[in-house]
Amino acid sequence: GGPARLQVRRAGATVRILVPFDERTPGAVFQRGATLWLVFAAGQDLDIAALQSDQNDLFSSIDVTRSRNGAAVRIGLDRARLASAERDGEAWIVTLAQTQLAPPRPGGLQRGGDGASAIAVADLPDAGTVHRLADPLAGDEVIVVTARGPARSFIRTRNFVDFNALAGSHGFVFQPIADDLSVTIENDRVVVRRPVGLTISEATAVAQVAPRTAPRNRLIGFDLE
């Protein structure tokens, strides 16, 4: 009934953020530069007072915004850390450490469509909701797909003609390049499309793993599976 009160614990260089919900809530966790994003398809309000009290020691900034589909918490990190996301009952636990302690299950993109109108498809069991969020630091927006877990995400950042698929700790994150890009959830699958179809080459390439840096605008093909 009340707000979900975020809690923080520190053990040496490892920091854990607990997000206790009243029910199983889809979430997404990812990093862009020095900012950690926590996105939840939550009806509950989020109380970040405990994080703000530790802001000077652990975090450079903290804010929370609500959207039609949930809430997003942005946390500025005081030093380079990698995030892991795990569910514990109804709660989410986000761990920040020098290495990713609990890597997510890898998510893969596959080419779909009828040839004339290509789409991209990624399996995401227990998918939650789609959130389109503005990133004030990068000056762009991201499309975030939450899920209930266990943690699943793109392991590597991959850059395409119409969008970038960003590496994360849980959930799928897309940086649109085409203005008319859409992301939908269809039967435990995430579908990326444009009205005129995606521009996809048949080449296969692997982008640099860069969970702590913004993606580079480099055109490559799909990682077909």
TILO-882140 format. One record per residue: residue in one letter; z, x, y of N, C-alpha, C in turn; residue number from 0; chain. Coordinates in Angstrom, 3 decimals. Atoms other than C-alpha are relative to their C-alpha. Example, Ala and Ser with C-alpha at 12.3 -4.5 7.8 and 13.67 -1.06 7.14 Angstrom:
BEGIN
ATOM  r       n.Z       n.X       n.Y      ca.Z      ca.X      ca.Y       c.Z       c.X       c.Y    k  c
ATOM  A     0.000     0.890    -1.190     7.800    12.300    -4.500     0.000     0.900     1.200    0  A
ATOM  S    -0.060    -0.820    -1.190     7.140    13.670    -1.060     0.730    -0.770     1.090    1  A
This chain:
BEGIN
ATOM  r       n.Z       n.X       n.Y      ca.Z      ca.X      ca.Y       c.Z       c.X       c.Y    k  c
ATOM  G     0.000     0.792    -1.209     0.000     0.000     0.000     0.000     0.822     1.256    0  A
ATOM  G    -0.071    -0.844    -1.179     0.844     2.771     2.486    -1.064     1.068    -0.014    1  A
ATOM  P     0.998    -1.068    -0.054    -1.204     5.791     3.526     0.218     1.038    -1.089    2  A
ATOM  A    -0.096    -1.135     0.912    -1.951     8.657     1.149     0.437     1.212     0.821    3  A
ATOM  R    -0.571    -1.101    -0.786     0.244    11.469     2.472    -0.366     1.333    -0.650    4  A
ATOM  L     0.418    -1.288     0.529    -1.454    14.804     1.943     1.148     0.992     0.057    5  A
ATOM  Q    -1.051    -0.999     0.087     0.873    17.601     0.868    -0.635     1.365    -0.222    6  A
ATOM  V     0.514    -1.352     0.164     0.395    21.364     0.890     1.096     0.887    -0.553    7  A
ATOM  R    -0.910    -0.967     0.585     2.030    24.091    -1.180    -0.695     1.355    -0.026    8  A
ATOM  R     0.558    -1.352     0.001     1.548    27.854    -1.003     0.766     0.868    -0.974    9  A
ATOM  A    -0.589    -0.975     0.913     2.176    30.450    -3.717    -0.767     1.302     0.166   10  A
ATOM  G     0.721    -1.225    -0.326     1.214    33.882    -2.413    -1.246    -0.311     0.787   11  A
ATOM  A     1.266     0.242    -0.692    -2.449    33.785    -1.437    -0.659    -1.308    -0.432   12  A
ATOM  T     0.564     1.245     0.502    -3.049    30.507    -3.305     0.618    -1.190     0.720   13  A
ATOM  V    -0.438     1.194    -0.714    -2.839    27.200    -1.431    -0.474    -1.223    -0.767   14  A
ATOM  R     0.361     1.242     0.677    -2.790    23.762    -3.073     0.233    -1.182     0.936   15  A
ATOM  I    -0.081     1.222    -0.800    -3.483    20.498    -1.268    -0.005    -1.174    -0.963   16  A
ATOM  L    -0.113     1.176     0.841    -2.333    17.319    -3.008    -0.360    -1.239     0.812   17  A
ATOM  V     0.395     1.255    -0.637    -3.985    13.997    -2.115     0.367    -1.129    -0.958   18  A
ATOM  P    -0.479     1.000     0.961    -1.963    11.234    -3.853    -0.457    -1.416     0.360   19  A
ATOM  F     0.471     1.356    -0.225    -3.803     7.914    -4.050     0.739    -0.976    -0.917   20  A
ATOM  D    -0.604     1.048     0.817    -2.527     4.611    -5.451    -0.877    -0.400    -1.174   21  A
ATOM  E     0.923     0.330     1.073    -5.591     4.242    -7.659    -1.030     1.111    -0.131   22  A
ATOM  R     0.999    -1.042     0.247    -8.357     6.380    -9.118    -1.101    -0.095     1.048   23  A
ATOM  T     0.853     0.044    -1.191   -10.427     7.269    -6.081    -1.101     1.056    -0.092   24  A
ATOM  P     1.073    -0.997    -0.013   -13.875     8.944    -6.005     0.154     0.957     1.173   25  A
ATOM  G    -0.119    -0.999    -1.056   -13.938    12.164    -4.013    -1.108     1.029    -0.072   26  A
ATOM  A     0.919    -1.140    -0.041   -16.012    15.180    -3.022     0.692     1.112     0.775   27  A
ATOM  V    -0.606    -1.170    -0.635   -14.911    18.694    -2.070    -1.068     1.077     0.122   28  A
ATOM  F     0.991    -1.054    -0.202   -17.161    21.338    -0.532     0.359     0.785     1.246   29  A
ATOM  Q    -0.231    -0.862    -1.150   -17.234    24.125     2.050    -1.314     0.267     0.718   30  A
ATOM  R     1.115    -0.440    -0.832   -19.581    24.858     4.921     0.557     1.025     0.972   31  A
ATOM  G    -0.568    -1.052    -0.826   -18.889    28.169     6.568     1.490     0.113    -0.257   32  A
ATOM  A    -1.448    -0.121     0.115   -15.158    28.383     7.263     0.699    -1.351     0.000   33  A
ATOM  T    -0.571     1.344    -0.013   -14.636    24.612     6.990     0.011    -0.586    -1.396   34  A
ATOM  L    -0.150     0.713     1.261   -13.315    22.800     3.930    -0.094    -1.496     0.270   35  A
ATOM  W     0.177     1.449    -0.134   -14.415    19.170     3.561     0.599    -0.698    -1.207   36  A
ATOM  L    -0.507     0.888     1.032   -12.500    16.553     1.570    -0.483    -1.406     0.349   37  A
ATOM  V     0.582     1.316    -0.269   -14.381    13.247     1.351     0.439    -0.948    -1.113   38  A
ATOM  F    -0.513     0.941     0.986   -12.922    10.186    -0.378    -0.527    -1.406     0.291   39  A
ATOM  A     0.368     1.409    -0.114   -14.178     6.667    -1.047     1.280    -0.813    -0.082   40  A
ATOM  A    -1.359     0.521     0.028   -10.715     5.431    -0.128     0.179    -1.131     0.997   41  A
ATOM  G    -0.414     1.045    -0.928    -9.468     2.187     1.341     1.296     0.360     0.700   42  A
ATOM  Q    -1.252    -0.438    -0.608    -6.122     3.858     2.015    -0.255     0.909     1.192   43  A
ATOM  D     0.015    -0.988    -1.069    -5.504     5.683     5.260     0.519     1.325    -0.538   44  A
ATOM  L    -0.441    -1.337     0.387    -4.913     9.434     5.011     0.947     0.535     1.064   45  A
ATOM  D    -1.013    -0.565    -0.889    -1.777    10.954     6.549    -0.038     1.520    -0.148   46  A
ATOM  I     0.159    -1.457     0.062    -2.409    14.630     7.397     1.112     0.732     0.739   47  A
ATOM  A    -1.079    -0.609    -0.772     0.910    15.290     9.168     0.533     1.267    -0.664   48  A
ATOM  A    -0.532    -1.173     0.697     2.093    17.727     6.470    -0.925     1.197     0.147   49  A
ATOM  L     0.940    -1.098    -0.198    -1.089    19.775     6.802     0.067     0.518     1.423   50  A
ATOM  Q    -0.064    -0.413    -1.403    -0.809    19.795    10.578     1.244     0.828     0.285   51  A
ATOM  S    -1.218    -0.778    -0.232     2.760    21.140    10.394    -0.153     1.428    -0.468   52  A
ATOM  D     0.258    -1.360     0.477     1.422    24.183     8.492    -1.263     0.593     0.610   53  A
ATOM  Q     1.297    -0.404    -0.529    -1.672    24.532    10.662    -0.002     1.436     0.503   54  A
ATOM  N    -0.011    -1.345    -0.585    -0.619    27.722    12.448    -0.006     1.082    -1.068   55  A
ATOM  D    -0.095    -1.013     1.042     0.096    29.545     9.179    -1.199     0.007    -0.941   56  A
ATOM  L     1.006     0.103     1.044    -2.697    28.275     6.925    -1.378    -0.405     0.499   57  A
ATOM  F     1.259     0.599    -0.398    -5.382    26.365     8.793    -0.202     0.144     1.506   58  A
ATOM  S     0.302    -0.143    -1.424    -7.145    26.818    12.111    -0.204    -1.346     0.680   59  A
ATOM  S     0.205     1.340    -0.568    -7.917    23.100    12.589     0.030    -1.015    -1.128   60  A
ATOM  I    -0.027     1.094     0.972    -7.500    19.764    10.832    -0.353    -1.298     0.722   61  A
ATOM  D     0.244     1.330    -0.547    -8.992    16.348    11.547    -0.468    -0.914    -1.113   62  A
ATOM  V     0.415     0.996     0.973    -9.690    13.149     9.660    -0.737    -1.115     0.727   63  A
ATOM  T     0.778     1.089    -0.566   -12.290    10.490    10.391    -0.271    -1.025    -1.088   64  A
ATOM  R     0.304     1.056     0.948   -12.884     7.134     8.730    -1.450    -0.443     0.186   65  A
ATOM  S     1.348     0.544    -0.035   -16.274     5.757     7.852     0.019    -1.353    -0.690   66  A
ATOM  R     0.079     1.315     0.637   -17.485     2.458     6.463     0.362     0.082    -1.475   67  A
ATOM  N    -0.208    -0.138     1.436   -17.207     3.831     2.933     1.242     0.798    -0.373   68  A
ATOM  G    -1.165    -0.798     0.363   -14.033     5.935     3.159     0.486     0.869     1.134   69  A
ATOM  A    -0.576    -0.907    -0.991   -12.598     8.947     4.948    -0.391     1.436    -0.327   70  A
ATOM  A     0.329    -1.413     0.155   -13.386    12.617     5.510     1.021     0.842     0.757   71  A
ATOM  V    -0.927    -0.945    -0.614   -10.922    15.431     6.211    -0.725     1.334     0.144   72  A
ATOM  R     0.589    -1.319    -0.247   -12.214    18.647     7.801     1.132     0.972     0.312   73  A
ATOM  I    -1.069    -0.985    -0.133    -9.972    21.722     7.502    -0.623     1.360     0.288   74  A
ATOM  G     0.442    -1.353    -0.317   -10.703    25.001     9.254     0.882     1.013    -0.705   75  A
ATOM  L    -0.756    -0.976     0.771    -9.671    27.895     7.009     0.238     1.263     0.814   76  A
ATOM  D    -0.353    -1.188    -0.767    -7.867    30.882     8.476    -0.561     1.265    -0.613   77  A
ATOM  R     0.586    -1.155     0.673    -9.395    33.247     5.918    -0.933    -0.489    -1.099   78  A
ATOM  A     0.966     0.373     1.029   -12.088    33.301     3.250     0.728    -0.387    -1.281   79  A
ATOM  R    -0.552     0.488     1.257   -11.013    31.201     0.273    -1.035    -0.877    -0.682   80  A
ATOM  L     0.880     0.863     0.764   -12.813    29.349    -2.514     0.794    -1.179    -0.531   81  A
ATOM  A    -0.695     1.236     0.359   -11.932    25.762    -3.384    -0.339    -0.435    -1.416   82  A
ATOM  S     0.166     0.673     1.284   -11.422    24.127    -6.775     0.579    -1.399     0.135   83  A
ATOM  A    -0.460     1.394    -0.072   -10.951    20.378    -7.291     0.323    -0.497    -1.402   84  A
ATOM  E    -0.412     0.563     1.274    -9.058    18.677   -10.108     0.719    -1.322     0.238   85  A
ATOM  R    -0.754     1.236    -0.048    -7.699    15.207   -10.795     1.276     0.156    -0.804   86  A
ATOM  D    -1.277     0.054     0.707    -4.061    14.713   -11.799     0.487    -1.438     0.093   87  A
ATOM  G    -0.294     1.428    -0.083    -3.593    11.058   -12.654    -0.858    -0.659     1.063   88  A
ATOM  E     0.733     0.635    -1.101    -4.536     9.116    -9.524    -0.229     0.949     1.175   89  A
ATOM  A     0.044    -0.937    -1.125    -4.229    12.192    -7.282    -1.115     1.024    -0.178   90  A
ATOM  W     0.888    -1.159    -0.011    -6.665    14.922    -6.325     0.815     1.226     0.400   91  A
ATOM  I    -0.606    -1.281    -0.366    -5.512    18.553    -6.225    -1.124     0.968     0.349   92  A
ATOM  V     0.987    -0.981    -0.459    -7.588    21.018    -4.196     0.707     1.338     0.120   93  A
ATOM  T    -0.612    -1.322     0.019    -6.756    24.678    -4.824    -0.886     0.984     0.746   94  A
ATOM  L     0.699    -1.033    -0.755    -7.753    27.424    -2.393     0.524     1.362    -0.439   95  A
ATOM  A    -0.399    -1.318     0.482    -7.732    30.976    -3.730    -1.132     0.990     0.267   96  A
ATOM  Q     1.021    -1.018    -0.217    -9.653    34.231    -3.618    -1.174    -0.167    -0.949   97  A
ATOM  T     1.070     0.330     0.934   -11.672    33.064    -6.635     0.080    -1.491    -0.309   98  A
ATOM  Q     0.006     1.414     0.358   -12.679    29.610    -7.808     0.697    -0.145    -1.352   99  A
ATOM  L    -0.828     0.019     1.196    -9.926    28.937   -10.347    -0.481    -1.011    -1.034  100  A
ATOM  A     0.492     1.039     0.919   -11.487    25.792   -11.864    -1.419    -0.375     0.399  101  A
ATOM  P     1.384     0.307    -0.389   -15.289    25.880   -11.503    -0.415    -1.385    -0.484  102  A
ATOM  P     0.447     1.337     0.410   -16.986    22.479   -11.634    -1.031     0.072    -1.109  103  A
ATOM  R     1.112     0.108     0.920   -19.315    21.325   -14.354    -1.299     0.047     0.798  104  A
ATOM  P     1.222    -0.139    -0.802   -22.828    22.255   -13.219    -0.821    -1.274     0.033  105  A
ATOM  G     0.928     1.106    -0.173   -25.054    19.531   -11.830    -1.405     0.541     0.184  106  A
ATOM  G     1.372    -0.472    -0.090   -28.815    19.872   -12.129    -0.928    -1.061     0.541  107  A
ATOM  L     1.011     0.908    -0.536   -31.762    18.323   -10.294    -1.213    -0.009    -0.912  108  A
ATOM  Q     1.217     0.150     0.778   -34.732    16.982   -12.205    -1.042    -0.746     0.815  109  A
ATOM  R     1.092     0.701    -0.672   -38.090    15.880   -10.958    -0.268    -1.339    -0.684  110  A
ATOM  G     0.321     1.314     0.534   -38.902    12.198   -11.375    -1.085    -0.647     0.822  111  A
ATOM  G     1.045     0.714    -0.717   -41.339     9.579   -10.149    -1.273    -0.085    -0.807  112  A
ATOM  D     1.271     0.233     0.693   -44.893     8.680   -11.028    -1.076     0.991     0.393  113  A
ATOM  G     0.984    -0.992    -0.418   -46.571    11.764    -9.563    -0.462    -0.225     1.419  114  A
ATOM  A     0.433     0.307    -1.358   -47.788     9.981    -6.449     1.185    -0.105     0.951  115  A
ATOM  S    -1.200     0.135    -0.814   -44.226     9.400    -5.230     1.150     0.704    -0.707  116  A
ATOM  A    -0.978    -0.809     0.713   -41.986    12.223    -6.427     1.406    -0.258     0.539  117  A
ATOM  I    -1.403     0.123    -0.362   -38.199    11.863    -6.425     0.769     1.122    -0.687  118  A
ATOM  A    -0.897    -0.932     0.668   -35.276    14.101    -7.396     1.170    -0.790    -0.560  119  A
ATOM  V    -1.035     0.752     0.706   -32.668    12.910    -9.886     1.044     0.973    -0.524  120  A
ATOM  A    -1.097    -0.803     0.537   -29.239    14.300   -10.833     1.000    -0.932    -0.659  121  A
ATOM  D    -1.006     0.801     0.695   -26.836    12.880   -13.412     1.371     0.217     0.640  122  A
ATOM  L    -1.353    -0.070    -0.540   -23.384    12.073   -12.001     0.817    -1.151    -0.577  123  A
ATOM  P    -0.822     1.065     0.594   -21.160    10.059   -14.369     1.160    -0.379     0.915  124  A
ATOM  D    -1.088     0.511    -0.832   -18.567     7.897   -12.612    -0.236     0.264     1.481  125  A
ATOM  A     0.312    -0.183    -1.420   -20.369     8.250    -9.290     0.687    -1.068     0.836  126  A
ATOM  G    -0.721     0.914    -0.875   -18.590     6.641    -6.352    -0.876    -0.618     1.057  127  A
ATOM  T     0.753     0.544    -1.120   -20.247     6.070    -2.989    -0.710     1.121     0.743  128  A
ATOM  V     0.781    -0.941    -0.802   -22.678     7.738    -0.587     0.516    -0.034     1.437  129  A
ATOM  H    -0.515    -0.117    -1.361   -21.444     8.988     2.798    -0.947     0.891     0.805  130  A
ATOM  R     0.816    -0.806    -0.926   -23.617    10.213     5.685     0.911     0.424     1.139  131  A
ATOM  L    -1.012    -0.522    -0.908   -21.442    12.478     7.836    -0.599     1.017     0.965  132  A
ATOM  A     0.413    -0.980    -1.002   -22.032    14.424    11.046     0.884     1.237    -0.118  133  A
ATOM  D    -0.726    -1.261    -0.020   -21.039    18.093    11.034    -0.070     0.553     1.422  134  A
ATOM  P     0.064    -0.406    -1.398   -20.103    18.921    14.632    -0.162     1.503     0.194  135  A
ATOM  L     0.121    -1.451    -0.142   -19.941    22.668    14.011    -1.423     0.476    -0.281  136  A
ATOM  A     1.363    -0.396     0.337   -23.355    22.964    12.372    -1.035    -0.741     0.843  137  A
ATOM  G     0.929     0.762    -0.821   -24.906    20.339    14.660    -1.013    -0.776    -0.816  138  A
ATOM  D     0.906     0.772     0.836   -26.478    18.451    11.761     0.810    -1.049    -0.748  139  A
ATOM  E    -0.740     0.945     0.812   -25.473    15.927     9.139    -0.189     0.326    -1.469  140  A
ATOM  V     0.090    -0.172     1.442   -24.831    15.924     5.417     0.152    -1.366    -0.652  141  A
ATOM  I    -0.150     1.201     0.812   -25.138    13.221     2.784     0.828     0.379    -1.213  142  A
ATOM  V    -0.972    -0.377     1.014   -22.189    13.333     0.395     0.124    -1.134    -1.020  143  A
ATOM  V    -0.185     0.960     1.084   -21.940    11.596    -2.985     1.315     0.310    -0.698  144  A
ATOM  T    -1.291    -0.193     0.649   -18.409    11.151    -4.314    -0.078    -0.423    -1.466  145  A
ATOM  A    -0.110     0.382     1.401   -17.373    10.789    -7.960     1.464     0.064    -0.401  146  A
ATOM  R    -1.394     0.074     0.425   -14.183    10.126    -9.892     0.449     1.228    -0.779  147  A
ATOM  G    -0.377    -1.193     0.735   -14.248    13.331   -11.906    -0.129    -0.208    -1.496  148  A
ATOM  P    -0.384    -1.356    -0.407   -13.923    15.568   -13.771    -1.000     0.637     0.953  149  A
ATOM  A     0.785    -0.632    -1.057   -15.285    17.962   -11.182    -1.393     0.381    -0.496  150  A
ATOM  R     1.395    -0.333     0.280   -19.063    18.280   -11.169    -0.690     0.209     1.339  151  A
ATOM  S     0.677    -0.289    -1.259   -21.252    19.829    -8.468    -1.165     0.933    -0.251  152  A
ATOM  F     1.038    -1.018     0.080   -24.216    22.045    -7.732     0.674     1.372     0.078  153  A
ATOM  I    -0.621    -1.323     0.047   -23.242    25.606    -8.642    -0.605     0.923     1.045  154  A
ATOM  R     0.708    -0.839    -0.967   -25.834    27.196    -6.364    -0.622    -0.884     1.080  155  A
ATOM  T     0.739     0.676    -1.061   -27.302    26.184    -3.026    -1.490     0.187    -0.240  156  A
ATOM  R     1.446    -0.065     0.194   -30.973    25.334    -3.463    -0.688    -0.675     1.189  157  A
ATOM  N     0.677     0.452    -1.206   -33.385    24.855    -0.572    -1.409    -0.483    -0.338  158  A
ATOM  F     1.290     0.612     0.268   -36.392    22.561    -0.731    -0.680    -0.359     1.311  159  A
ATOM  V     0.758     0.335    -1.195   -39.018    21.313     1.688     0.676    -1.108     0.794  160  A
ATOM  D    -0.525     1.192    -0.671   -37.327    17.981     2.458     1.516    -0.030     0.134  161  A
ATOM  F    -1.458     0.002    -0.048   -33.646    18.784     1.881     0.531     1.269    -0.649  162  A
ATOM  N    -0.715    -1.061     0.688   -31.120    21.382     0.787     1.098    -0.635    -0.848  163  A
ATOM  A    -1.088     0.428     0.867   -28.782    20.788    -2.157     1.070     1.089     0.054  164  A
ATOM  L    -1.020    -0.993    -0.323   -25.511    22.527    -1.278     0.996     0.180    -1.141  165  A
ATOM  A    -1.029    -0.294     0.991   -23.109    24.249    -3.649     1.328    -0.601     0.446  166  A
ATOM  G    -1.282     0.604    -0.333   -19.697    22.611    -3.824     1.007     0.167    -1.115  167  A
ATOM  S    -1.058    -0.013     1.008   -16.493    22.138    -5.788     0.030    -1.293    -0.803  168  A
ATOM  H     0.104     1.284     0.702   -16.980    18.460    -6.671    -0.851    -0.941     0.849  169  A
ATOM  G     0.911     0.894    -0.695   -19.533    15.797    -5.815    -1.295     0.714     0.364  170  A
ATOM  F     1.298    -0.537    -0.395   -23.099    16.278    -4.608    -0.142    -0.098     1.514  171  A
ATOM  V     0.170    -0.057    -1.452   -23.919    17.311    -1.048    -1.437     0.398     0.309  172  A
ATOM  F     1.375    -0.260    -0.394   -27.364    17.193     0.547    -0.074     0.152     1.516  173  A
ATOM  Q     0.290    -0.181    -1.423   -28.478    18.516     3.927    -1.438    -0.465     0.228  174  A
ATOM  P     1.362     0.497    -0.194   -31.480    16.407     5.010    -0.794     0.904     0.936  175  A
ATOM  I     0.952    -0.636    -0.909   -34.475    18.145     6.538    -0.981    -1.043     0.510  176  A
ATOM  A     0.845     1.133    -0.399   -36.784    15.125     6.552     0.875    -1.116     0.554  177  A
ATOM  D    -0.791     1.050    -0.645   -35.540    12.355     8.853     0.135    -1.251    -0.857  178  A
ATOM  D    -0.019     1.234     0.776   -36.356     9.611     6.351     0.515     0.206    -1.425  179  A
ATOM  L    -0.549    -0.257     1.323   -34.557    11.154     3.369     1.098    -1.019    -0.322  180  A
ATOM  S    -1.050     0.917     0.440   -32.393     8.705     1.388     0.591     0.491    -1.310  181  A
ATOM  V    -0.717    -0.345     1.220   -29.796     9.253    -1.328     0.692    -1.261    -0.491  182  A
ATOM  T    -0.595     1.210     0.563   -28.752     6.409    -3.630     0.595     0.309    -1.367  183  A
ATOM  I    -0.585    -0.091     1.335   -26.683     5.914    -6.784    -0.600    -1.114    -0.843  184  A
ATOM  E     0.660     0.961     0.873   -28.530     4.227    -9.634     0.368     0.308    -1.447  185  A
ATOM  N    -0.370    -0.130     1.405   -26.873     3.866   -13.051     0.481     1.411    -0.352  186  A
ATOM  D    -0.591    -1.323     0.252   -24.756     7.054   -12.975    -0.988     1.132     0.276  187  A
ATOM  R     0.917    -1.034    -0.446   -27.658     8.967   -11.443    -0.078    -0.031     1.519  188  A
ATOM  V     0.226    -0.123    -1.436   -28.095    10.222    -7.909    -1.491     0.234     0.211  189  A
ATOM  V     1.443    -0.060    -0.213   -31.641     9.685    -6.645    -0.266     0.368     1.459  190  A
ATOM  V     0.407    -0.453    -1.330   -33.118    11.543    -3.654    -1.479    -0.323     0.161  191  A
ATOM  R     1.397     0.408    -0.166   -36.344    10.146    -2.224    -0.358    -0.112     1.471  192  A
ATOM  R     0.564     0.355    -1.296   -38.566     9.616     0.790    -1.014    -1.113    -0.217  193  A
ATOM  P     0.999     1.066     0.176   -40.856     6.628     1.421    -1.363     0.524    -0.432  194  A
ATOM  V     1.305    -0.567     0.352   -43.893     8.926     1.082     0.099     0.920    -1.206  195  A
ATOM  G    -0.197    -0.919     1.112   -42.409    10.880    -1.831     0.449     1.363     0.488  196  A
ATOM  L    -0.461    -1.344    -0.332   -40.782    14.297    -1.859    -1.123     1.013    -0.183  197  A
ATOM  T     0.923    -1.117     0.164   -42.761    17.485    -1.429     0.633     0.991    -0.957  198  A
ATOM  I    -0.603    -0.807     1.057   -42.087    19.404    -4.638    -1.065     0.915    -0.594  199  A
ATOM  S     0.888    -0.920     0.695   -43.699    22.511    -6.050     0.464     0.122    -1.443  200  A
ATOM  E    -0.358    -0.158     1.407   -43.718    23.321    -9.755     0.708     1.323    -0.274  201  A
ATOM  A    -0.643    -1.291     0.200   -42.230    26.802    -9.211     1.487    -0.189    -0.223  202  A
ATOM  T    -1.432     0.004     0.232   -38.710    27.538   -10.388     0.591     1.231     0.653  203  A
ATOM  A    -0.651    -1.124    -0.672   -36.385    29.700    -8.305     1.474    -0.291     0.096  204  A
ATOM  V    -1.444     0.125    -0.127   -32.686    30.317    -7.963     0.408     0.553     1.349  205  A
ATOM  A    -0.459    -0.441    -1.312   -31.093    30.513    -4.529     1.276     0.810    -0.134  206  A
ATOM  Q    -1.219    -0.783    -0.027   -28.279    32.862    -3.612     1.217    -0.917    -0.027  207  A
ATOM  V    -1.248     0.762     0.029   -24.806    31.557    -4.473     0.750     0.280     1.291  208  A
ATOM  A    -0.616    -0.212    -1.316   -23.236    31.002    -1.056     0.902    -1.160     0.356  209  A
ATOM  P    -0.869     1.133    -0.297   -20.310    28.540    -1.113     0.700     0.093     1.331  210  A
ATOM  R    -0.734    -0.144    -1.250   -18.859    29.973     2.092    -0.911     0.192     1.195  211  A
ATOM  T     0.919    -0.208    -1.109   -21.995    30.256     4.201    -0.952    -1.166     0.082  212  A
ATOM  A     0.963     1.076    -0.190   -24.464    27.803     5.658    -1.288     0.336    -0.733  213  A
ATOM  P     1.229    -0.256     0.738   -27.702    27.404     3.649    -1.096     0.526     0.908  214  A
ATOM  R     1.137    -0.528    -0.739   -30.767    29.336     4.717    -1.192    -0.915    -0.205  215  A
ATOM  N     1.178     0.849     0.084   -33.939    27.423     5.450    -1.120     0.771    -0.679  216  A
ATOM  R     0.991    -0.712     0.781   -36.070    28.830     2.650    -0.611    -0.986    -0.982  217  A
ATOM  L     0.680     0.996     0.805   -38.685    26.795     0.780    -0.183     0.528    -1.411  218  A
ATOM  I     0.165    -0.377     1.384   -38.476    27.015    -2.992    -0.273    -1.254    -0.809  219  A
ATOM  G     0.289     1.135     0.849   -39.308    24.799    -5.931     1.243    -0.536    -0.674  220  A
ATOM  F    -1.118     0.600     0.715   -37.126    22.641    -8.142     0.394     0.856    -1.185  221  A
ATOM  D    -0.506    -0.592     1.242   -34.957    23.995   -10.916    -0.150    -1.063    -1.060  222  A
ATOM  L     0.282     1.062     0.962   -36.521    21.831   -13.598     0.789     0.226    -1.274  223  A
ATOM  E    -0.809    -0.093     1.224   -34.338    21.091   -16.622    -0.570    -0.942    -1.051  224  A
